Amino acid sequence: KPLADRLEAANPHTAFIPNGANFARFYEASKPLPCPEELRDIPHPLFGFVGALQPCIEYGFLEFAAKTHPEWHFVFLGGEKPGADLSKLKAMATCHFLGLRPNEQLPAYIAQFDACLNLFAAGDLSKDVSPLKFYEYLATGKPIVSMLWEDQVEPFPDVVYGAHSNREFVTLCEHALEELPSLVTQRRLDHGAQAAWSVRAGRVSRILATAGLL
C-alpha cells in the first residue's frame, strides 16, 4: 500500500490490489494429508516458514523463540539467498532447513504445521511487500504468527497473531499453540478465499472496464 500511495501522487489513476494465492491448492492443507517423509521424525509443536530465506527476514525473533522453548521445532521450506546469516539457527537441533520444494507439494508440508510464520523484518523492503505466503497461509486456516507491520497484518487483526518484539513473538506463538479449531479458522479461510487469484483478477477486470480499457 505505501508503494501505491507514492505512485498515486504521480498518477491519480492508480489502484491498489493486494497479493493473492492459489486458494484451491493451499486449502488442501486444511485437511488431513499424509506426512512427508522428512517431517515424520520431527516432534511437535512444529512451526513452519515457507519462502525465500532472505536478509530481510527477522531471524533474531526465531533465535529467541528457539532458545526460550527448546521443545519447539522450526521447519523452513525455501531457498537461501545471499546475505542471509542462518549460522545461529543452523547450529540449533530444533531448526530444520529442507530447501526448496515444488509448489504443488507445499500443502502436504503445511498440513503438518501447528502454526505458520510470516517473518519480514522492519525496513524499506517490508513496507512495500505484500508477502504471497501470507495469503497462502490464510487459505490453510492454520494459526499465523507474524511481525506486526502495517499493510501486512493490519487488515486481518481478527485472524493473525502480530508481534512487535521477540518476547511478544514467543508469547503469541504460545497462544497459537493453544488455539482450538473455532470460528477463527473459518474466518481465515474466508479471507483466503477472497484473496484467490480469480477474485483478484476479477477486480482488475472491473477497474479496466470502468476506465473503458476492457
N, C-alpha and C positions, 0 to 999 in steps of 0.2 A: 504493500500500500504506500509506503513512503516514496518508492520509486515512481509510482503512478502519480502521486501528488506533485513531484518535481516535474514530471513530463507535462502534467496538465497546465502548469504555469507557462510552458512553451506552446502548447497546443490544447485549447479547451476541449477539443474533440478526442478526449482520452477516456477510456473506460477501464476499470479495474475488474479483472476476473481472477479469482484465486486459483491455485493449483487444483488438480483433480486426481483421480485414481481409477484404476480398473476395479470398480466395486465388485463385480461378479466374481472376479478371481480371488480377491482378498477376503470377501465374505466367507469363502470356504474355510478360512482359519477360525471362524466362529464355531465350527463343527468339530467333533472328534475325528482326527486324522491319524494315520499310522505315524509313529515317531521315527524320524530319520535315524539311521544307524549311529551317526556322530553324536546324537543327543542322548542316547539310551543310558549311558553310564554317567551322565551329569546330573547330580542331585538337584532337587527343588529346595527352595524357591529359585526360579530362573528368570532373570531379566534379560530382555533381548534388544539389540540395536541393529537396525537394517539400514545400510547406506555406506557411502564412501567415508573412510576414516581420514579426515582432513585436518589441517592445523586449526580450523575454526571450531572444532568440537571441544566441549568443556570436559576434558579428561580429568581435571582435578576433582570434580564432584564425584566421579566414578571411583577414583583412588580413595577418597574419604569414605565413601559408602562401603567399598570392599574391605577396608580396614576396620570400620565400625561393626560390620556384620560379616565376619569371616565364614559364616554358614551360607551366605548368599552366593549365587553363581551368575556370571555375566557372559552372554554369548554375543559375538559380533559377526555379522554377515555383511561383508563388503570389502572392497579393495583398499589397500593402504596407499595414501597419496604422499608425495614428497613433502617433507617438513613436519609431518605428524610424529610427535615423540610418544611412542607407545611402550617405551622401555619399562617404565614402572608397572604398568598394567600387565605386561607380558611376564614380568617376574612373579606375578601372583598366580597361584594354582587355581584360583576360582575364576579367572578370566580366560575365555576360550575364543580364539580367533580362528574362524572357519573359512575365511576368504570369500570370494565371490561365488554366488550360486545363481543359476538361471532363474529368471523372474517367475516362471511357472512353478518352480519348486518352493518358492518362499512361503506360501501358505502352510505347507506341511511343517516348516520350522516354527513359524509364528504361532501355530496352533498349540505348540508345547510351552510357549512363554507364559509366565504368570503375570507379567506386565511388560509393556513396550516402552522404550526410551527414545526421547527426542532431545538432542543434546547440543544444539548450536550455542556457541559462546556469544557473549555480547560483543558487538563490533560492527564495523561498516558493512560486512557481508550479511550478518544475521538480520539486520534491519531491512534489507532488500530481498530477503529469501522467504519463500513460502514452501517449506520442505514437502516434497512429494510423499515421503514416508509418513508424515503426519496424517494425511488423508487415507493412506493405505491402512494405517493403524485403526483409524476410526471405523473403517469397513469391517474390521475383525470383531468389534465390540469389546475388545480387551482393555483393561486399565492402561492409561497412558500417563507417564511421568515426564514432564517437560521443563525446560527452562521457561521462565515466565517473561518472554519478550513480546512486546506489542506486535500485533498482526500475525503472530503465530498461534497464540493461545487465547488472547482476549475474546475472540468470537465464540469460544467454546468453554466458558467458565463452569458450566454445569457438568462437563464430562471429562475434564483434564485436570490432573494434579500439577500445578505450576509452581516451581521453586525459584526463589531469589538467591539462596545461599546453599552452601554444601550441607549444613545441618538441616535446613528445611528440606533439601532434596532427600536426605535419609529418612526424615520423618514422613514425607509423602510417599516414599517407597514402602514404608511400613503400612501406611494407610491403604495403599493399593493392594497389598497382600491380604489385608483384612476385608477387602470389599467382597460382598456377596452378590451373586447374579441378581439383578433387580432392574428397575425401570431405567437406570443409568446406562445399562448395557444396550437397551433398545434405543435410547437417545443417541448413543454413539453410532449405532447402525443407521439411524435416520440421518444424522449429519453426514455419514459416509455416503449414503445413497444420494444425497443432494450434491455431493462432490464428484459423482460419476462423470466420466468424460462425455457421455451422451448429454447429460444435463448442462455441463459447461459449454459444449458445442451448440446446444440449443440457444443459450444466452447470446453467444457470439452471433448466431444467425439472426436473432431478433434485433440486435444492435445494428447489424449491417442492413437489415431490411428497413428499419426505421430511418436510417440515413440514406435510403434509396440506392444502396450499393449491392443489393442482392435481390 
